[in-house]
Each structure stands twice: as C-alpha cells, then as structure tokens.
Amino acid sequence: MGNTRYIHPIFVRKIVELVKEAGARPFLTDTTTLYKHARHTLFDYLETAAKNGFTRESMGCPILIADGLHGSNGQWVELESFHKFKRVKIAQSIYEADFLISLAHLTFHPDAGFAGSLKNVAMGCTTKETKLAMHSSEAKPSYNKEKCTQCLRCVKICPGEAFYEKDSQIHYQAEKCIGCGECIAVCPSGAITVPWASVFAWDVQRGLMDGFKGVASVFKEKVGFINFGFDITSHCDCMAKSKLPVVPDIGILASQDVIACDKASYDLVMEAPLYPGSELERKDIKAGQNKVEFIHSDVDTSRYWKLCEKTGLGNLQYELEIIS
C-alpha cells in the first residue's frame, strides 16, 4: 500500500474484456510475496488488491491468489538445463491454467536491473520456495530469536525439523533446512526472514532464468507478454511509496517473445529523456550513462542480456511495429 504507480485497473479491465470476446474465461492472478508486507498471505493480498481497485466486480472476472493461503501451493517442474536450480515450483492456479498473459509494469530493479515480463513471470508465477531459491544461493532463512514470540508455528510447519522446541524455547538448525520457505510465510512476528545480505544481483538473475524456463515449459506457445511503460520508477512496485518516474511514458509493448519485448522496452527507456525533477535528473546523470546502472550500481545490464540470449529464452533482435 502507498504506491500509486502501478498498472491501473482500467487497462486490466479492457484486457479482460478482450479475452472474453475471444471466447475464453479469464481470471486475474498473482502470488504472495516473500517479504512481509501487504501481499504476504492470500487474505492480505486480496485486501490490498481491493484497496487498489482490483475486485471481481471492477475487473469482470475472478481474482485468484495462485499459490494459496501462505504461498506454498504449487507443482514442481523439472528443468532439463539450468543455471541455479534444477526444478521450479509453479503456483497451483497458474499451473492449471490453459493460457498465460503476463501484464508487467516496467520498473528498474535492484537485482534484475530492469524489470519487465521475464521478471514478472519468473517471480510472479512461482511459490515462496522458488522465490527464496532465486534470492539466496543457500536458500535458507535467517532466524532472529529476539523477535520470536514462541508461537510454535514454524515448529509445526517445518518439514525438515529445522525448527524445534526445547525447554520452552524455539531453536533453529540451519543445516536441516530444506529451503521451502514455509516458515517465512507463517511467522507472524518477522523473526524468520530472507537473508537479504546474501542476495547478489547476478545470482538472482540466474535464478530468474530458471524460474522463467519452468513456467514457460508449462505453457509452451500459449503465452503472451504485455509491458506497460507508464510511470517507470527507479525501484520495483514492492516499495510502499511513490517516486517520480525516471523517464516519460513510452507506451505499451506486446509480444510472444519475452526477451524481444523486454529488450525493446529497455532500449526505449535508455533512449528516452529524463523525467523533470526525477531522481536521475537530480543526481545529474551524464549523457550516455546507463540509467539502470546509475541507480543500481551492482547490476551489469549487458551481462544480463547476454545471459538471456545464452539461456535461449528469446531473441534480442526485434522489430517495432507502431500501433496508434
């Protein structure tokens, strides 16, 4: 909550109407977040969505939280080749769908660098277990004993018995952790968290490739990508506040090739002038400097695009067809 720079409901409603006209029965979906904010559980997410204008009545179709109550409902998909992990857990409702249309709001991102359809699908269509694996090579949560309220929820849900009770106290054995992320989902006090200090951009990007490959393997050719180039900010939509955009609006881009769609979006942002009063303008970015890397210095965008090409997820070469 607090962020007003997201895909506005009126655009989503129109897409729903077009899908219905094509004879399909659409539903809007997303998954719960790994971090503890307003979209961490199914109930929190639906409440947040409604406050931001997304309801069954306003959209004209059901809204489903694909990974269930706490973010663990899904199906495992094995990868034939991978960068970081050999299997991906796809959120259940997404796994069961016949077709996928990704609606992505373009932003910069501290790990992905530039967030478009690839990041949207890789993180947005997977469960907490895969999200955790994307963010951390060790894929094990951190436990802060001082924040713990001894509610025992982690003890009851942990399949690896990494959390256990002894002498009326909860104890954590990291070596027993299997990285499922269930404990993060159920902890009410924030005592169990993602080890953000161990998150590195290049490592996350490799995980994104695997996550996307897993989802893409479910849908094959039955997938489309739409990037909304409005209100493009320097950080992702997870932020609970709104910044000025970094560049003026560039329009809406669509393709069945995720890499072409994202690369075309990226190139338009790189070519665009600065938004008056924006973070980039205030920090006096020099002509020719990479806008993404100026904000997120740990990101190497050229390396990211080479990784996309190497992984074979799509084409970096594209042709823009302007539709007015």
Secondary structure, DSSP 8 states (H G I E B T S, - for coil): -----S--HHHHHHHHHHHHHTT----EEE---SSSSTTSSHHHHHHHHHHTT--HHHHTS-EEETTTTTT--EEEEE-SS-SS-SEEEEEHHHHT-S-EEEEEE-EEETTTEEESHHHHHHHHTB-HHHHHHHH-SS---EE-GGG-----HHHHH-TT--EEEETTEEEE-GGG-----HHHHH-SSS-EE--GGG--HHHHHHHHHHHHHHHHHHHTT-EEEEEEESS--SS-TTSSS----SS---EEEEES-HHHHHHHHHHHHHHS---TT-HHHHTT--TT--HHHHH-TT--HHHHHHHHHHHTSS-S--------
